[in-house]
Amino acid sequence: MGNFKLIVSDFVMSFMWVWSGVLIKMFVYNILGLGHQPSGEVIKGALYIINMFYFAFLGKVTKGGAYNPLTILSAAISGDFSNFIFTAGARIPAQVIGSITGVRLIIETFPEIGLGPRLNVDLHQGALTEGLLTFAIVIISLGSAEKIPGSFFRKTWISSVSKLALHILGSDLTGGCMNPASVVGWAYARGDHVTKEHILVYWLAPMKATVLAVLAFKLLVRRQKGEKGNLKDKSE
């Protein structure tokens, strides 16, 4: 029953996530009429961080629900094999379906809306960009979880500001997405979700970066613990 609730939570949160991004942009651009003005970008960034706090709260309430495959993939890699299979075979597909459903409803409701992030550079540069952005945010997330246990506000604040900064860095190149499920929703609407560019840039590169980040973090933590152990032995 717990696994089923997680799958439903992932679907609903992914559906809500694609909607939240569109509603924030519509509020800033259409209602406030600020367009791409500096004040509009500041308000959009502030709303994005508030939105991140809201979804972090939802994840806590649902006891693990998520809208980003990379978030649960990093945890699954560190867990047992059965958890990895459940994540890859059930939770990630639920997030993808939730995102696709959300985007389709958005387009039906607001036909004038754009069709999401697009690759604005060549294939290799795009894959490298998404990979580096993902590697950075996974390392930051793992580090905050390791060094700041139990502090919901501080961990969410660090994660939110970091994601916003990385998103801004990559927005003109790939969209700075770091969320394969969200991207596939828009790509499916455009009909290019099975192209080489989409699969390599928005799926394979971030997932490889996630695996590398988890392995690198484990090695770093293991090394730090080993150094502390050696210092303790010497002091004794």
C-alpha positions as CSV (number, residue, x, y, z in Angstrom):
1,M,0.0,0.0,0.0
2,G,2.9,2.3,0.8
3,N,4.4,1.8,-2.7
4,F,1.1,2.5,-4.4
5,K,0.8,5.8,-2.4
6,L,4.3,6.8,-3.6
7,I,3.4,6.1,-7.2
8,V,0.2,8.2,-6.9
9,S,2.1,10.9,-5.1
10,D,4.7,11.0,-7.8
11,F,2.1,11.2,-10.5
12,V,0.2,14.1,-8.8
13,M,3.3,16.0,-7.9
14,S,4.7,15.8,-11.4
15,F,1.4,17.0,-12.8
16,M,1.4,19.9,-10.4
17,W,5.0,20.8,-11.0
18,V,4.6,21.4,-14.8
19,W,1.5,23.5,-14.0
20,S,3.2,25.5,-11.3
21,G,6.0,26.6,-13.7
22,V,3.5,27.8,-16.3
23,L,1.3,29.6,-13.7
24,I,4.3,31.5,-12.3
25,K,5.3,32.7,-15.7
26,M,1.8,33.7,-16.6
27,F,1.4,35.6,-13.3
28,V,4.6,37.6,-13.9
29,Y,4.3,38.1,-17.6
30,N,0.6,38.4,-18.2
31,I,-0.9,39.6,-14.9
32,L,1.9,41.8,-13.6
33,G,3.0,42.7,-17.2
34,L,6.7,42.7,-16.3
35,G,7.9,40.6,-19.2
36,H,11.6,40.1,-19.1
37,Q,12.3,43.2,-17.0
38,P,14.8,42.8,-14.0
39,S,12.0,43.3,-11.5
40,G,10.0,40.5,-13.2
41,E,12.9,38.1,-13.1
42,V,13.4,38.9,-9.4
43,I,9.7,38.2,-8.6
44,K,9.8,35.0,-10.8
45,G,12.9,33.8,-8.9
46,A,11.2,34.5,-5.5
47,L,8.1,32.7,-6.5
48,Y,10.2,29.8,-7.8
49,I,11.8,29.4,-4.4
50,I,8.5,29.6,-2.6
51,N,7.2,26.9,-5.0
52,M,10.2,24.7,-4.2
53,F,9.4,25.0,-0.5
54,Y,5.8,24.0,-1.2
55,F,6.8,20.9,-3.1
56,A,9.4,20.0,-0.4
57,F,6.6,20.2,2.1
58,L,4.4,18.0,-0.2
59,G,7.3,15.5,-0.3
60,K,7.5,15.4,3.4
61,V,3.7,15.0,3.8
62,T,3.6,12.2,1.3
63,K,6.6,10.5,2.9
64,G,8.8,10.6,-0.1
65,G,6.7,11.7,-3.1
66,A,8.7,13.5,-5.8
67,Y,8.4,15.1,-9.2
68,N,11.9,14.7,-10.4
69,P,13.4,11.3,-11.5
70,L,16.9,12.4,-10.6
71,T,15.9,13.0,-7.0
72,I,14.6,9.4,-6.4
73,L,17.3,7.9,-8.7
74,S,20.1,9.2,-6.5
75,A,18.4,7.7,-3.4
76,A,17.7,4.4,-5.3
77,I,21.4,4.0,-6.3
78,S,22.3,4.2,-2.7
79,G,19.7,1.7,-1.6
80,D,19.1,-2.0,-2.3
81,F,18.3,-3.5,-5.7
82,S,14.6,-4.0,-5.1
83,N,14.2,-0.3,-4.4
84,F,16.1,0.5,-7.6
85,I,13.8,-1.7,-9.6
86,F,10.7,-0.1,-8.0
87,T,12.1,3.4,-8.7
88,A,13.0,2.7,-12.3
89,G,10.0,0.5,-13.2
90,A,7.2,2.3,-11.4
91,R,8.0,5.7,-9.8
92,I,9.8,7.3,-12.8
93,P,7.1,6.2,-15.3
94,A,4.5,7.6,-13.0
95,Q,6.4,10.9,-13.0
96,V,6.7,10.9,-16.8
97,I,2.9,10.1,-17.2
98,G,2.0,12.8,-14.7
99,S,4.1,15.4,-16.6
100,I,2.7,14.4,-20.0
101,T,-0.8,14.6,-18.6
102,G,-0.2,18.0,-17.0
103,V,1.3,19.5,-20.2
104,R,-1.5,18.2,-22.4
105,L,-4.0,19.8,-20.1
106,I,-2.0,23.1,-20.1
107,I,-2.0,23.2,-23.9
108,E,-5.7,22.5,-24.0
109,T,-6.4,25.2,-21.5
110,F,-3.9,27.8,-22.7
111,P,-3.3,27.1,-26.5
112,E,-1.1,30.2,-26.7
113,I,1.4,28.9,-24.3
114,G,4.9,27.9,-25.5
115,L,6.0,24.3,-25.8
116,G,8.6,24.2,-23.1
117,P,12.5,24.1,-23.1
118,R,14.4,23.5,-26.3
119,L,18.0,22.7,-27.1
120,N,19.7,25.9,-28.3
121,V,23.2,24.5,-28.7
122,D,24.7,21.4,-30.4
123,L,24.1,18.0,-29.0
124,H,27.4,17.5,-27.2
125,Q,27.4,21.0,-25.6
126,G,23.8,20.4,-24.5
127,A,24.6,17.0,-23.0
128,L,27.6,18.4,-21.2
129,T,25.5,21.4,-19.8
130,E,22.7,19.2,-18.4
131,G,25.2,16.7,-17.1
132,L,27.3,19.4,-15.2
133,L,24.2,21.1,-13.9
134,T,22.8,17.8,-12.6
135,F,26.1,16.7,-11.1
136,A,26.3,20.0,-9.2
137,I,22.8,19.9,-7.8
138,V,23.0,16.2,-6.8
139,I,26.3,16.9,-4.9
140,I,24.7,19.9,-3.2
141,S,21.6,17.9,-2.2
142,L,23.6,15.0,-0.9
143,G,25.9,17.3,1.0
144,S,23.1,19.2,2.6
145,A,21.4,16.0,3.6
146,E,24.7,14.7,5.1
147,K,25.9,17.8,6.9
148,I,22.5,19.3,7.9
149,P,20.4,16.4,9.2
150,G,16.9,17.2,10.2
151,S,16.8,20.9,9.3
152,F,14.0,21.1,6.7
153,F,14.2,24.9,6.2
154,R,17.9,25.1,5.8
155,K,18.2,22.1,3.5
156,T,15.2,23.3,1.3
157,W,16.7,26.9,1.2
158,I,20.1,25.7,0.0
159,S,18.6,23.3,-2.5
160,S,16.1,25.9,-3.8
161,V,18.7,28.7,-4.3
162,S,21.2,26.3,-5.8
163,K,18.6,25.0,-8.3
164,L,17.5,28.5,-9.2
165,A,21.2,29.6,-9.8
166,L,21.9,26.5,-11.9
167,H,18.7,26.9,-13.9
168,I,19.6,30.5,-14.7
169,L,23.1,29.4,-15.8
170,G,21.7,26.8,-18.2
171,S,18.4,28.4,-19.3
172,D,19.8,29.9,-22.5
173,L,21.5,26.7,-23.6
174,T,19.2,23.8,-22.7
175,G,16.5,25.4,-20.5
176,G,18.5,24.4,-17.3
177,C,15.9,21.7,-16.6
178,M,17.6,19.0,-14.5
179,N,14.2,17.2,-14.6
180,P,13.8,14.6,-17.4
181,A,10.1,14.0,-16.5
182,S,9.1,17.6,-16.9
183,V,11.1,17.9,-20.2
184,V,9.5,14.8,-21.7
185,G,6.1,16.2,-21.0
186,W,6.8,19.2,-23.3
187,A,8.8,17.1,-25.8
188,Y,5.8,14.7,-26.1
189,A,3.6,17.6,-26.9
190,R,6.0,18.7,-29.6
191,G,6.4,15.1,-30.9
192,D,10.1,15.0,-30.4
193,H,10.3,12.9,-27.3
194,V,12.0,10.0,-29.1
195,T,14.7,12.0,-30.9
196,K,18.4,11.5,-30.3
197,E,18.8,15.0,-29.0
198,H,16.0,14.6,-26.3
199,I,17.2,11.2,-25.1
200,L,20.9,12.1,-24.9
201,V,20.6,15.6,-23.5
202,Y,17.6,15.3,-21.1
203,W,17.8,11.7,-20.1
204,L,21.1,9.9,-20.5
205,A,23.4,12.9,-19.6
206,P,21.5,13.8,-16.3
207,M,21.2,10.2,-15.3
208,K,24.9,9.5,-15.9
209,A,25.7,12.6,-14.0
210,T,23.5,11.5,-11.1
211,V,25.3,8.2,-10.9
212,L,28.7,9.8,-11.0
213,A,27.7,12.4,-8.4
214,V,26.5,9.7,-6.0
215,L,29.7,7.6,-6.5
216,A,31.9,10.7,-6.1
217,F,30.0,11.8,-2.9
218,K,30.4,8.3,-1.4
219,L,34.1,8.3,-2.1
220,L,34.5,11.8,-0.6
221,V,32.5,10.9,2.5
222,R,34.4,7.6,2.9
223,R,37.7,9.4,2.5
224,Q,36.8,12.0,5.1
225,K,35.7,9.3,7.6
226,G,39.0,7.5,7.0
227,E,41.0,10.6,7.6
228,K,39.1,11.3,10.8
229,G,39.7,7.7,11.9
230,N,43.4,8.0,11.2
231,L,43.6,11.3,13.2
232,K,41.7,9.6,16.1
233,D,44.1,6.7,16.1
234,K,47.1,9.0,16.1
235,S,45.8,11.1,18.9
236,E,45.3,7.9,21.0
